[in-house]
Amino acid sequence: MKKVIKNIFKIFLLLLAAGIIFIAWANYSIKKESSAFLSYLATDVPETKTALLLGTGKTLSNGMPNAYFDNRIQAAIDLYKSGKVKYIIVSGDNSSKDYNEPEDMQLALMKYGIPKDHIIMDHAGFRTLDSVIRAKDIFGQHKLVIISQKFHNERAVFLARKNGMEAFGYNAADVNKYAGLKTNLREYLAKAKVYWDLVFGVEPKFGGEKIEIK
């Protein structure tokens, strides 16, 4: 019995080690493959019809402002006003009556002078995968600039390019590493899951009628 338990424990350790190695490899490869397409400077971003602004909550669970949200909004404003993009898809979660990321982003952008008819709402961006694929399949965009923090853009741009899109990332200002510790740790697992999604051809939760941006 002791021998069986010992062997089970060895297998568990081997699987754990393999999992850690895979997560480390996934993070390294995604960062490496996407790095050439990311920048903090609008001057480095090619002129493109459309930007994709990835959603996050306007406030934290404690009611305080969410720096990830504020910094992404500022980046979107800067990119639009630089003349690099004409339209912005605001894509995020709208899974409950009281939580509407696309609407919050739309209102914030309009507050700073971006016309409403230049902001396209995507209420079904429940995951980064959904937001990216829907930008192509629903809104007809095969070339776009993705706006989020660098760690998030690495994954989003990688996903977009693996799905046949010419994607670039415009990095919003980062958040204090201690304030964003939980988010950054979760990102390690999210990058590993990208390969699962690619291997098994995972698709967005919702499709819908095409609304091509012309």
N, CA, C and O of each residue as an XYZ file, in Angstrom:
856
protein
N       0.825     -1.203      0.000
C       0.000      0.000      0.000
C       0.866      1.263      0.000
O       0.574      2.232     -0.701
N       1.932      1.234      0.796
C       2.837      2.370      0.869
C       3.489      2.640     -0.493
O       3.706      3.787     -0.884
N       3.795      1.539     -1.205
C       4.421      1.671     -2.523
C       3.462      2.326     -3.518
O       3.877      3.153     -4.329
N       2.180      1.955     -3.454
C       1.167      2.530     -4.338
C       1.018      4.027     -4.081
O       0.967      4.836     -5.008
N       0.950      4.369     -2.802
C       0.827      5.783     -2.419
C       2.044      6.574     -2.890
O       1.927      7.704     -3.362
N       3.208      5.959     -2.750
C       4.453      6.598     -3.168
C       4.459      6.854     -4.675
O       4.860      7.923     -5.137
N       4.003      5.845     -5.436
C       3.952      5.987     -6.892
C       2.937      7.052     -7.322
O       3.192      7.823     -8.247
N       1.793      7.089     -6.647
C       0.773      8.106     -6.941
C       1.330      9.498     -6.675
O       1.103     10.424     -7.453
N       2.050      9.638     -5.583
C       2.648     10.917     -5.213
C       3.678     11.347     -6.262
O       3.764     12.527     -6.601
N       4.463     10.383     -6.777
C       5.457     10.677     -7.809
C       4.785     11.164     -9.090
O       5.223     12.131     -9.713
N       3.705     10.464     -9.468
C       2.957     10.861    -10.667
C       2.391     12.268    -10.496
O       2.425     13.085    -11.415
N       1.870     12.531     -9.295
C       1.319     13.864     -9.005
C       2.394     14.928     -9.157
O       2.144     15.976     -9.753
N       3.593     14.674     -8.624
C       4.692     15.640     -8.715
C       5.130     15.851    -10.162
O       5.447     16.968    -10.571
N       5.143     14.754    -10.933
C       5.525     14.856    -12.346
C       4.512     15.701    -13.125
O       4.886     16.550    -13.934
N       3.224     15.450    -12.867
C       2.177     16.220    -13.532
C       2.238     17.691    -13.131
O       2.047     18.578    -13.963
N       2.504     17.940    -11.858
C       2.616     19.318    -11.365
C       3.782     20.031    -12.035
O       3.655     21.177    -12.464
N       4.926     19.341    -12.122
C       6.103     19.922    -12.764
C       5.830     20.199    -14.242
O       6.208     21.246    -14.766
N       5.163     19.236    -14.916
C       4.840     19.405    -16.335
C       3.906     20.600    -16.526
O       4.054     21.365    -17.479
N       2.945     20.754    -15.615
C       2.013     21.877    -15.691
C       2.724     23.206    -15.528
O       2.443     24.157    -16.257
N       3.637     23.277    -14.583
C       4.390     24.515    -14.341
C       5.252     24.857    -15.549
O       5.328     26.014    -15.964
N       5.905     23.832    -16.112
C       6.747     24.050    -17.292
C       5.901     24.535    -18.468
O       6.302     25.442    -19.197
N       4.732     23.926    -18.647
C       3.856     24.323    -19.760
C       3.390     25.767    -19.600
O       3.397     26.530    -20.567
N       2.986     26.147    -18.395
C       2.537     27.524    -18.152
C       3.661     28.519    -18.435
O       3.442     29.566    -19.045
N       4.881     28.171    -17.976
C       6.036     29.046    -18.205
C       6.328     29.163    -19.698
O       6.600     30.254    -20.198
N       6.271     28.035    -20.409
C       6.529     28.043    -21.855
C       5.466     28.849    -22.597
O       5.797     29.630    -23.490
N       4.204     28.670    -22.243
C       3.103     29.382    -22.900
C       3.273     30.891    -22.736
O       3.108     31.645    -23.695
N       3.600     31.326    -21.532
C       3.788     32.752    -21.275
C       4.980     33.304    -22.065
O       4.906     34.389    -22.642
N       6.067     32.548    -22.082
C       7.269     32.993    -22.806
C       6.987     33.104    -24.303
O       7.334     34.105    -24.932
N       6.358     32.077    -24.871
C       6.139     32.053    -26.322
C       5.168     33.138    -26.770
O       5.369     33.757    -27.815
N       4.120     33.372    -25.992
C       3.138     34.406    -26.361
C       3.768     35.797    -26.275
O       3.549     36.637    -27.148
N       4.539     36.032    -25.234
C       5.219     37.320    -25.105
C       6.200     37.542    -26.249
O       6.282     38.633    -26.812
N       6.949     36.479    -26.587
C       7.957     36.590    -27.645
C       7.315     36.847    -29.002
O       7.778     37.707    -29.752
N       6.257     36.115    -29.326
C       5.631     36.225    -30.644
C       4.875     37.537    -30.845
O       4.726     38.005    -31.974
N       4.401     38.128    -29.754
C       3.605     39.355    -29.891
C       4.417     40.632    -29.695
O       3.947     41.717    -30.034
N       5.617     40.519    -29.159
C       6.379     41.711    -28.746
C       6.619     42.714    -29.874
O       6.603     43.923    -29.641
N       6.840     42.222    -31.093
C       7.139     43.122    -32.211
C       5.932     43.956    -32.628
O       6.079     44.927    -33.370
N       4.758     43.594    -32.167
C       3.523     44.266    -32.603
C       2.896     45.151    -31.521
O       1.786     45.654    -31.691
N       3.616     45.338    -30.402
C       3.089     46.124    -29.285
C       3.903     47.393    -29.078
O       5.115     47.403    -29.295
N       3.235     48.460    -28.658
C       3.950     49.693    -28.358
C       3.145     50.571    -27.410
O       1.916     50.512    -27.367
N       3.872     51.387    -26.650
C       3.250     52.404    -25.801
C       3.117     53.729    -26.554
O       2.532     54.678    -26.031
N       3.650     53.802    -27.768
C       3.677     55.044    -28.533
C       2.705     54.981    -29.700
O       2.736     54.036    -30.489
N       1.848     55.980    -29.810
C       0.881     56.028    -30.910
C       1.592     56.152    -32.257
O       1.082     55.697    -33.280
N       2.773     56.771    -32.248
C       3.519     56.941    -33.506
C       3.973     55.599    -34.086
O       4.219     55.496    -35.288
N       4.084     54.585    -33.250
C       4.498     53.259    -33.724
C       3.340     52.442    -34.300
O       3.551     51.419    -34.950
N       2.129     52.903    -34.054
C       0.942     52.145    -34.466
C       0.578     52.515    -35.902
O       0.522     53.701    -36.226
N       0.330     51.536    -36.769
C      -0.053     51.866    -38.155
C      -1.453     52.464    -38.216
O      -2.291     52.193    -37.356
N      -1.699     53.276    -39.234
C      -3.043     53.820    -39.422
C      -3.996     52.682    -39.767
O      -3.754     51.899    -40.685
N      -5.074     52.615    -39.014
C      -6.031     51.523    -39.163
C      -7.432     52.083    -38.982
O      -7.643     53.007    -38.197
N      -8.377     51.527    -39.703
C      -9.744     52.024    -39.597
C     -10.276     51.889    -38.178
O     -10.949     52.789    -37.675
N      -9.969     50.741    -37.519
C     -10.662     50.412    -36.278
C      -9.714     50.000    -35.155
O      -8.709     49.323    -35.372
N     -10.068     50.430    -33.960
C      -9.390     49.962    -32.746
C     -10.377     49.111    -31.953
O     -11.589     49.317    -32.022
N      -9.853     48.174    -31.216
C     -10.659     47.325    -30.338
C     -10.252     47.617    -28.900
O      -9.140     47.295    -28.483
N     -11.155     48.225    -28.149
C     -10.894     48.547    -26.745
C     -11.457     47.422    -25.876
O     -12.669     47.209    -25.836
N     -10.580     46.712    -25.187
C     -10.996     45.573    -24.376
C     -11.531     46.028    -23.025
O     -10.947     46.891    -22.369
N     -12.629     45.445    -22.629
C     -13.354     45.913    -21.458
C     -12.830     45.441    -20.116
O     -12.158     44.415    -20.001
N     -13.161     46.221    -19.119
C     -12.950     45.881    -17.715
C     -13.911     46.753    -16.913
O     -14.443     47.734    -17.432
N     -14.128     46.403    -15.671
C     -15.082     47.160    -14.864
C     -14.628     48.589    -14.593
O     -13.437     48.861    -14.437
N     -15.593     49.489    -14.541
C     -15.292     50.892    -14.252
C     -14.817     51.081    -12.819
O     -13.977     51.937    -12.542
N     -15.357     50.277    -11.912
C     -14.970     50.362    -10.499
C     -14.562     48.991     -9.973
O     -14.912     47.961    -10.550
N     -13.831     48.993     -8.888
C     -13.430     47.754     -8.228
C     -14.563     47.256     -7.326
O     -15.561     47.950     -7.132
N     -14.404     46.069     -6.787
C     -15.451     45.495     -5.935
C     -15.696     46.330     -4.679
O     -16.770     46.263     -4.080
N     -14.683     47.124     -4.280
C     -14.849     47.979     -3.096
C     -15.411     49.357     -3.440
O     -15.515     50.228     -2.576
N     -15.775     49.548     -4.721
C     -16.360     50.814     -5.144
C     -15.361     51.868     -5.603
O     -15.748     52.921     -6.109
N     -14.079     51.580     -5.426
C     -13.051     52.534     -5.852
C     -12.877     52.495     -7.367
O     -13.168     51.477     -7.994
N     -12.401     53.606     -7.971
C     -12.163     53.617     -9.422
C     -11.147     52.546     -9.824
O     -10.204     52.259     -9.087
N     -11.357     51.969    -10.993
C     -10.468     50.932    -11.507
C      -9.429     51.567    -12.429
O      -9.772     52.075    -13.497
N      -8.170     51.540    -12.021
C      -7.106     52.175    -12.804
C      -6.936     51.519    -14.170
O      -6.545     52.187    -15.127
N      -7.221     50.227    -14.277
C      -7.138     49.555    -15.579
C      -8.118     50.207    -16.560
O      -7.775     50.475    -17.711
N      -9.326     50.454    -16.089
C     -10.362     51.084    -16.918
C      -9.940     52.494    -17.322
O      -9.947     52.831    -18.506
N      -9.576     53.308    -16.351
C      -9.221     54.707    -16.626
C      -8.061     54.808    -17.609
O      -8.079     55.642    -18.514
N      -7.049     53.956    -17.431
C      -5.871     54.013    -18.302
C      -6.185     53.551    -19.723
O      -5.625     54.069    -20.689
N      -7.086     52.573    -19.846
C      -7.478     52.121    -21.191
C      -8.271     53.204    -21.921
O      -8.083     53.429    -23.116
N      -9.152     53.863    -21.189
C      -9.936     54.949    -21.786
C      -9.000     56.053    -22.277
O      -9.158     56.561    -23.388
N      -8.033     56.417    -21.449
C      -7.090     57.467    -21.842
C      -6.302     57.064    -23.075
O      -6.074     57.885    -23.964
N      -5.889     55.813    -23.135
C      -5.145     55.330    -24.304
C      -6.008     55.391    -25.557
O      -5.531     55.784    -26.622
N      -7.271     55.004    -25.436
C      -8.188     55.047    -26.585
C      -8.372     56.476    -27.082
O      -8.387     56.731    -28.286
N      -8.512     57.401    -26.141
C      -8.672     58.814    -26.500
C      -7.422     59.321    -27.227
O      -7.522     59.974    -28.266
N      -6.265     59.019    -26.680
C      -4.997     59.456    -27.280
C      -4.838     58.890    -28.692
O      -4.421     59.601    -29.607
N      -5.166     57.626    -28.862
C      -5.004     56.991    -30.175
C      -5.975     57.594    -31.191
O      -5.597     57.879    -32.328
N      -7.207     57.783    -30.780
C      -8.216     58.360    -31.682
C      -7.827     59.785    -32.073
O      -7.891     60.146    -33.248
N      -7.431     60.582    -31.108
C      -7.108     61.986    -31.380
C      -5.787     62.148    -32.142
O      -5.507     63.214    -32.690
N      -4.981     61.081    -32.171
C      -3.750     61.121    -32.973
C      -4.067     60.925    -34.453
O      -3.205     61.139    -35.307
N      -5.303     60.517    -34.762
C      -5.718     60.297    -36.142
C      -5.380     58.923    -36.680
O      -5.557     58.657    -37.869
N      -4.894     58.047    -35.814
C      -4.488     56.707    -36.263
C      -5.677     55.784    -36.510
O      -5.577     54.862    -37.320
N      -6.799     56.013    -35.831
C      -7.989     55.176    -36.018
C      -9.227     56.064    -36.168
O      -9.259     57.191    -35.674
N     -10.248     55.536    -36.860
C     -11.489     56.297    -37.076
C     -12.633     55.798    -36.193
O     -13.518     56.564    -35.813
N     -12.601     54.514    -35.877
C     -13.676     53.907    -35.092
C     -13.085     53.102    -33.943
O     -11.961     52.605    -34.015
N     -13.876     52.990    -32.880
C     -13.451     52.193    -31.726
C     -14.567     51.210    -31.371
O     -15.694     51.609    -31.079
N     -14.234     49.931    -31.402
C     -15.160     48.913    -30.901
C     -14.928     48.798    -29.404
O     -13.812     48.510    -28.970
N     -15.969     49.021    -28.612
C     -15.858     48.836    -27.163
C     -16.482     47.479    -26.840
O     -17.692     47.291    -26.962
N     -15.648     46.559    -26.434
C     -16.095     45.173    -26.272
C     -15.902     44.714    -24.836
O     -14.800     44.772    -24.291
N     -16.997     44.255    -24.231
C     -16.888     43.810    -22.843
C     -18.107     43.047    -22.381
O     -18.976     42.675    -23.168
N     -18.145     42.832    -21.112
C     -19.177     42.019    -20.465
C     -20.427     42.859    -20.184
O     -20.352     43.972    -19.665
N     -21.566     42.289    -20.542
C     -22.849     42.908    -20.211
C     -23.802     41.800    -19.776
O     -24.934     41.710    -20.251
N     -23.314     40.952    -18.855
C     -24.040     39.736    -18.479
C     -25.140     39.973    -17.449
O     -25.937     39.075    -17.178
N     -25.191     41.166    -16.877
C     -26.250     41.460    -15.912
C     -26.749     42.888    -16.113
O     -26.080     43.716    -16.732
N     -27.927     43.154    -15.581
C     -28.586     44.455    -15.758
C     -27.751     45.609    -15.215
O     -27.750     46.701    -15.782
N     -27.047     45.366    -14.121
C     -26.317     46.436    -13.441
C     -24.834     46.484    -13.795
O     -24.069     47.224    -13.175
N     -24.427     45.695    -14.792
C     -23.004     45.671    -15.147
C     -22.882     45.727    -16.664
O     -23.256     44.784    -17.360
N     -22.356     46.838    -17.171
C     -22.331     47.043    -18.616
C     -21.022     47.723    -19.014
O     -20.947     48.949    -19.097
N     -20.003     46.919    -19.256
C     -18.692     47.465    -19.604
C     -18.725     48.292    -20.900
O     -18.173     49.392    -20.918
N     -19.354     47.802    -21.991
C     -19.361     48.595    -23.225
C     -20.011     49.967    -23.053
O     -19.509     50.968    -23.565
N     -21.123     50.007    -22.333
C     -21.800     51.291    -22.134
C     -20.948     52.236    -21.300
O     -20.873     53.427    -21.603
N     -20.308     51.727    -20.259
C     -19.427     52.563    -19.429
C     -18.284     53.133    -20.260
O     -17.913     54.297    -20.106
N     -17.728     52.296    -21.147
C     -16.629     52.760    -21.995
C     -17.124     53.786    -23.006
O     -16.454     54.788    -23.258
N     -18.293     53.537    -23.583
C     -18.861     54.473    -24.547
C     -19.074     55.848    -23.918
O     -18.688     56.865    -24.494
N     -19.683     55.875    -22.746
C     -19.956     57.141    -22.061
C     -18.668     57.870    -21.707
O     -18.589     59.094    -21.815
N     -17.654     57.112    -21.283
C     -16.374     57.731    -20.925
C     -15.702     58.339    -22.152
O     -15.141     59.432    -22.074
N     -15.755     57.643    -23.275
C     -15.144     58.159    -24.508
C     -15.889     59.390    -25.020
O     -15.268     60.356    -25.463
N     -17.205     59.353    -24.958
C     -18.004     60.497    -25.415
C     -17.750     61.730    -24.558
O     -17.776     62.859    -25.049
N     -17.509     61.503    -23.285
C     -17.225     62.608    -22.356
C     -15.998     63.399    -22.815
O     -15.882     64.597    -22.556
N     -15.088     62.704    -23.500
C     -13.854     63.359    -23.965
C     -13.904     63.687    -25.453
O     -12.867     63.883    -26.087
N     -15.110     63.745    -26.005
C     -15.269     64.289    -27.344
C     -15.272     63.319    -28.498
O     -15.289     63.749    -29.652
N     -15.255     62.031    -28.237
C     -15.317     61.071    -29.343
C     -16.779     60.888    -29.747
O     -17.601     60.539    -28.900
N     -17.126     61.114    -31.018
C     -18.524     61.044    -31.452
C     -19.133     59.655    -31.230
O     -18.473     58.630    -31.400
N     -20.383     59.659    -30.853
C     -21.092     58.402    -30.574
C     -21.105     57.480    -31.784
O     -20.998     56.262    -31.642
N     -21.238     58.062    -32.981
C     -21.314     57.216    -34.173
C     -19.955     56.675    -34.611
O     -19.862     55.969    -35.615
N     -18.917     56.998    -33.872
C     -17.592     56.423    -34.124
C     -17.248     55.365    -33.068
O     -16.136     54.838    -33.042
N     -18.209     55.069    -32.212
C     -18.023     54.067    -31.159
C     -18.998     52.918    -31.428
O     -20.212     53.120    -31.455
N     -18.469     51.734    -31.622
C     -19.300     50.560    -31.928
C     -19.363     49.676    -30.698
O     -18.336     49.322    -30.120
N     -20.570     49.325    -30.306
C     -20.779     48.559    -29.077
C     -20.773     47.050    -29.353
O     -21.470     46.568    -30.245
N     -19.990     46.332    -28.585
C     -20.035     44.864    -28.614
C     -20.321     44.394    -27.194
O     -19.436     44.407    -26.338
N     -21.559     43.979    -26.947
C     -21.973     43.580    -25.604
C     -21.654     42.127    -25.283
O     -21.961     41.653    -24.189
N     -21.046     41.419    -26.220
C     -20.790     39.984    -26.001
C     -19.306     39.668    -25.894
O     -18.875     38.564    -26.228
N     -18.528     40.634    -25.431
C     -17.092     40.402    -25.241
C     -16.809     39.828    -23.862
O     -16.137     40.452    -23.041
N     -17.333     38.627    -23.616
C     -17.224     38.033    -22.284
C     -15.801     37.570    -21.957
O     -15.403     37.515    -20.793
N     -15.053     37.243    -23.000
C     -13.654     36.858    -22.842
C     -12.845     37.593    -23.905
O     -13.402     38.113    -24.871
N     -11.539     37.631    -23.720
C     -10.668     38.235    -24.723
C     -10.844     37.530    -26.063
O     -10.896     38.180    -27.107
N     -10.936     36.214    -26.034
C     -11.157     35.432    -27.250
C     -12.410     35.899    -27.975
O     -12.388     36.101    -29.189
N     -13.516     36.074    -27.228
C     -14.773     36.523    -27.822
C     -14.613     37.892    -28.479
O     -15.044     38.095    -29.614
N     -14.000     38.817    -27.771
C     -13.826     40.174    -28.292
C     -13.028     40.182    -29.592
O     -13.392     40.858    -30.555
N     -11.943     39.426    -29.604
C     -11.055     39.401    -30.771
C     -11.729     38.746    -31.979
O     -11.730     39.312    -33.072
N     -12.298     37.561    -31.785
C     -12.914     36.836    -32.899
C     -14.151     37.568    -33.419
O     -14.393     37.600    -34.626
N     -14.926     38.151    -32.517
C     -16.126     38.878    -32.945
C     -15.753     40.130    -33.752
O     -16.502     40.538    -34.641
N     -14.604     40.739    -33.447
C     -14.168     41.901    -34.227
C     -14.010     41.524    -35.699
O     -14.271     42.334    -36.589
N     -13.583     40.296    -35.941
C     -13.423     39.816    -37.315
C     -14.742     39.282    -37.878
O     -15.178     39.702    -38.950
N     -15.365     38.371    -37.166
C     -16.531     37.656    -37.704
C     -17.817     38.485    -37.724
O     -18.617     38.369    -38.652
N     -18.014     39.319    -36.701
C     -19.243     40.117    -36.620
C     -19.055     41.503    -37.228
O     -19.930     41.994    -37.942
N     -17.918     42.134    -36.946
C     -17.716     43.515    -37.395
C     -16.835     43.628    -38.646
O     -16.565     44.732    -39.118
N     -16.395     42.505    -39.171
C     -15.698     42.482    -40.460
C     -14.317     43.103    -40.484
O     -13.864     43.558    -41.534
N     -13.634     43.130    -39.339
C     -12.311     43.756    -39.280
C     -11.194     42.698    -39.327
O     -11.133     41.804    -38.483
N     -10.327     42.820    -40.317
C      -9.203     41.886    -40.450
C      -7.875     42.552    -40.080
O      -6.837     41.899    -39.976
N      -7.942     43.864    -39.885
C      -6.777     44.611    -39.412
C      -7.256     45.572    -38.335
O      -8.199     46.332    -38.555
N      -6.616     45.546    -37.176
C      -7.057     46.440    -36.108
C      -5.972     46.640    -35.066
O      -5.006     45.882    -34.980
N      -6.166     47.693    -34.273
C      -5.279     47.967    -33.132
C      -6.052     47.630    -31.864
O      -7.174     48.094    -31.666
N      -5.442     46.822    -31.014
C      -6.085     46.417    -29.759
C      -5.545     47.290    -28.631
O      -4.338     47.500    -28.520
N      -6.451     47.794    -27.799
C      -6.068     48.679    -26.700
C      -6.324     47.998    -25.368
O      -7.453     47.624    -25.051
N      -5.268     47.843    -24.598
C      -5.352     47.337    -23.225
C      -3.969     47.497    -22.603
O      -3.076     48.085    -23.213
N      -3.791     46.976    -21.391
C      -2.460     46.983    -20.798
C      -1.566     45.974    -21.532
O      -2.069     45.051    -22.174
N      -0.268     46.146    -21.439
C       0.672     45.313    -22.187
C       0.449     43.822    -21.948
O       0.396     43.050    -22.904
N       0.318     43.407    -20.693
C       0.187     41.972    -20.390
C      -1.045     41.382    -21.090
O      -1.039     40.220    -21.498
N      -2.087     42.187    -21.222
C      -3.330     41.742    -21.852
C      -3.203     41.790    -23.373
O      -3.683     40.895    -24.068
N      -2.555     42.835    -23.886
C      -2.346     42.964    -25.320
C      -1.504     41.823    -25.876
O      -1.727     41.378    -27.002
N      -0.539     41.348    -25.096
C       0.278     40.229    -25.554
C      -0.605     39.048    -25.953
O      -0.422     38.452    -27.014
N      -1.542     38.729    -25.107
C      -2.438     37.590    -25.343
C      -3.427     37.902    -26.465
O      -3.667     37.065    -27.336
N      -4.002     39.109    -26.442
C      -5.020     39.466    -27.433
C      -4.444     39.521    -28.845
O      -5.056     39.012    -29.784
N      -3.282     40.129    -29.000
C      -2.649     40.234    -30.313
C      -2.230     38.849    -30.810
O      -2.397     38.535    -31.988
N      -1.693     38.033    -29.924
C      -1.318     36.662    -30.277
C      -2.537     35.894    -30.787
O      -2.474     35.232    -31.823
N      -3.632     35.985    -30.061
C      -4.878     35.310    -30.454
C      -5.372     35.804    -31.816
O      -5.756     35.011    -32.676
N      -5.355     37.111    -31.993
C      -5.840     37.696    -33.247
C      -5.007     37.217    -34.428
O      -5.552     36.846    -35.468
N      -3.712     37.223    -34.271
C      -2.831     36.823    -35.373
C      -2.944     35.325    -35.660
O      -2.842     34.914    -36.816
N      -3.146     34.529    -34.658
C      -3.344     33.092    -34.868
C      -4.680     32.818    -35.561
O      -4.887     31.739    -36.117
N      -5.579     33.796    -35.523
C      -6.876     33.664    -36.188
C      -6.946     34.476    -37.484
O      -8.023     34.856    -37.943
N      -5.776     34.728    -38.055
C      -5.717     35.324    -39.381
C      -5.921     36.815    -39.460
O      -6.262     37.333    -40.524
N      -5.722     37.523    -38.355
C      -5.908     38.973    -38.359
C      -4.551     39.686    -38.303
O      -3.590     39.186    -37.719
N      -4.505     40.853    -38.920
C      -3.319     41.698    -38.824
C      -3.535     42.627    -37.632
O      -4.146     43.688    -37.761
N      -3.034     42.221    -36.491
C      -3.337     42.925    -35.237
C      -2.092     43.557    -34.632
O      -0.984     43.025    -34.712
N      -2.324     44.720    -34.021
C      -1.285     45.453    -33.310
C      -1.831     45.832    -31.936
O      -3.044     45.901    -31.740
N      -0.943     46.073    -31.000
C      -1.377     46.439    -29.662
C      -0.873     47.813    -29.261
O       0.320     48.102    -29.355
N      -1.792     48.655    -28.815
C      -1.414     49.949    -28.255
C      -1.582     49.828    -26.744
O      -2.694     49.681    -26.238
N      -0.466     49.894    -26.041
C      -0.474     49.619    -24.607
C      -0.915     50.820    -23.778
O      -0.333     51.902    -23.862
N      -1.950     50.605    -22.980
C      -2.350     51.613    -21.994
C      -1.340     51.605    -20.855
O      -0.597     50.639    -20.683
N      -1.317     52.670    -20.087
C      -0.398     52.748    -18.944
C      -0.656     51.589    -17.985
O      -1.798     51.196    -17.750
N       0.419     51.062    -17.447
C       0.313     49.947    -16.513
C      -0.210     50.415    -15.164
O      -0.230     51.607    -14.857
N      -0.630     49.446    -14.375
C      -1.114     49.707    -13.017
C      -0.040     49.275    -12.041
O       0.709     48.336    -12.307
N       0.036     49.963    -10.906
C       0.987     49.601     -9.857
C       1.043     48.086     -9.680
O       0.003     47.445     -9.523
N       2.241     47.506     -9.703
C       2.377     46.037     -9.723
C       1.779     45.370     -8.492
O       1.372     44.210     -8.551
N       1.722     46.094     -7.381
C       1.127     45.513     -6.171
C      -0.399     45.563     -6.246
O      -1.088     44.637     -5.818
N      -0.913     46.670     -6.803
C      -2.360     46.800     -6.952
C      -2.883     45.788     -7.963
O      -4.003     45.293     -7.840
N      -2.058     45.484     -8.965
C      -2.491     44.553    -10.009
C      -1.950     43.152     -9.851
O      -1.953     42.384    -10.812
N      -1.484     42.796     -8.662
C      -0.848     41.494     -8.438
C      -1.774     40.335     -8.784
O      -1.367     39.396     -9.469
N      -3.008     40.398     -8.317
C      -3.975     39.321     -8.564
C      -4.249     39.161    -10.059
O      -4.319     38.046    -10.575
N      -4.401     40.294    -10.739
C      -4.665     40.264    -12.183
C      -3.488     39.672    -12.940
O      -3.676     38.875    -13.860
N      -2.280     40.053    -12.562
C      -1.090     39.552    -13.247
C      -0.874     38.053    -13.015
O      -0.437     37.337    -13.915
N      -1.178     37.594    -11.819
C      -1.066     36.159    -11.542
C      -2.080     35.367    -12.359
O      -1.770     34.298    -12.884
N      -3.293     35.901    -12.461
C      -4.341     35.243    -13.241
C      -3.971     35.195    -14.723
O      -4.356     34.272    -15.441
N      -3.221     36.201    -15.170
C      -2.821     36.263    -16.574
C      -1.908     35.104    -16.967
O      -1.948     34.650    -18.110
N      -1.087     34.621    -16.035
C      -0.221     33.476    -16.328
C      -1.051     32.270    -16.763
O      -0.698     31.579    -17.719
N      -2.140     32.025    -16.068
C      -3.022     30.908    -16.412
C      -3.793     31.191    -17.702
O      -4.020     30.289    -18.508
N      -4.191     32.448    -17.888
C      -4.946     32.818    -19.089
C      -4.113     32.604    -20.347
O      -4.635     32.161    -21.369
N      -2.828     32.914    -20.278
C      -1.951     32.704    -21.437
C      -1.810     31.215    -21.744
O      -1.754     30.826    -22.911
N      -1.751     30.391    -20.718
C      -1.673     28.942    -20.942
C      -2.961     28.440    -21.594
O      -2.927     27.558    -22.452
N      -4.082     29.001    -21.187
C      -5.379     28.561    -21.722
C      -5.541     28.929    -23.195
O      -6.339     28.311    -23.901
N      -4.803     29.915    -23.661
C      -4.855     30.299    -25.072
C      -4.586     29.090    -25.964
O      -5.259     28.887    -26.975
N      -3.590     28.291    -25.572
C      -3.236     27.124    -26.400
C      -4.343     26.074    -26.378
O      -4.581     25.406    -27.384
N      -5.004     25.927    -25.268
C      -6.156     25.017    -25.191
C      -7.236     25.470    -26.176
O      -7.791     24.664    -26.922
N      -7.522     26.780    -26.162
C      -8.548     27.330    -27.047
C      -8.195     27.136    -28.516
O      -9.065     26.841    -29.335
N      -6.902     27.305    -28.853
C      -6.471     27.151    -30.234
C      -6.539     25.695    -30.688
O      -7.004     25.402    -31.789
N      -6.075     24.795    -29.838
C      -6.067     23.366    -30.189
C      -7.481     22.840    -30.395
O      -7.738     22.070    -31.320
N      -8.398     23.262    -29.524
C      -9.760     22.726    -29.576
C     -10.743     23.633    -30.335
O     -11.947     23.380    -30.362
N     -10.203     24.688    -30.946
C     -11.042     25.553    -31.779
C     -12.197     26.187    -31.036
O     -13.311     26.259    -31.555
N     -11.938     26.646    -29.826
C     -12.991     27.275    -29.013
C     -13.474     28.549    -29.706
O     -12.667     29.351    -30.176
N     -14.784     28.725    -29.764
C     -15.381     29.879    -30.434
C     -16.074     30.793    -29.428
O     -16.320     30.393    -28.290
N     -16.392     32.025    -29.847
C     -17.096     32.948    -28.944
C     -18.409     32.361    -28.450
O     -19.030     31.530    -29.113
N     -18.812     32.808    -27.281
C     -20.050     32.312    -26.667
C     -21.265     32.655    -27.519
O     -22.196     31.857    -27.631
N     -21.255     33.847    -28.122
C     -22.370     34.287    -28.961
C     -21.875     34.728    -30.327
O     -20.795     35.305    -30.457
N     -22.684     34.448    -31.345
C     -22.417     34.939    -32.682
C     -23.283     36.151    -32.922
O     -23.188     37.138    -32.193
N     -24.129     36.090    -33.937
C     -25.042     37.201    -34.191
C     -24.951     37.690    -35.617
O     -24.141     37.209    -36.409
N     -25.807     38.667    -35.933
C     -25.814     39.264    -37.254
C     -24.557     40.084    -37.492
O     -24.029     40.716    -36.577
N     -24.083     40.063    -38.740
C     -22.891     40.837    -39.060
C     -23.229     42.317    -39.101
O     -24.249     42.732    -39.651
N     -22.330     43.110    -38.493
C     -22.489     44.565    -38.486
C     -21.163     45.149    -38.978
O     -20.367     45.672    -38.199
N     -20.954     45.046    -40.272
C     -19.652     45.438    -40.810
C     -19.430     46.946    -40.703
O     -20.307     47.748    -41.025
N     -18.238     47.304    -40.244
C     -17.864     48.723    -40.128
C     -17.261     49.145    -41.464
O     -16.243     48.599    -41.889
N     -17.887     50.116    -42.126
C     -17.434     50.530    -43.452
C     -16.807     51.912    -43.420
O     -16.370     52.416    -44.455
